[in-house]
Amino acid sequence: MRCASTAAKRIVFSSTAAVYGEPISSPLDENHPTAPLNAYGETN
């Protein structure tokens, strides 16, 4: 991994909101129910 070779202490993981579908509330949090609207959201 490149992180190890550069002595990085932290990484930021970014994911897609496609797994949530139409939001019930905003901002979304990890407890929001999932309702993907497309195949991409279903596979993530």
Residue pairs with C-beta under 8 A, 6 or more apart in sequence:
2 8
3 11
15 44
16 40
16 41
16 44
17 23
17 28
18 36
18 37
18 38
18 40
18 41
18 44
19 34
19 36
19 41
19 42
19 44
20 28
20 32
20 33
20 34
20 35
20 36
20 41
21 34
21 35
21 36
21 37
21 41
22 35
22 37
23 32
24 32
24 33
25 32
36 42
36 44
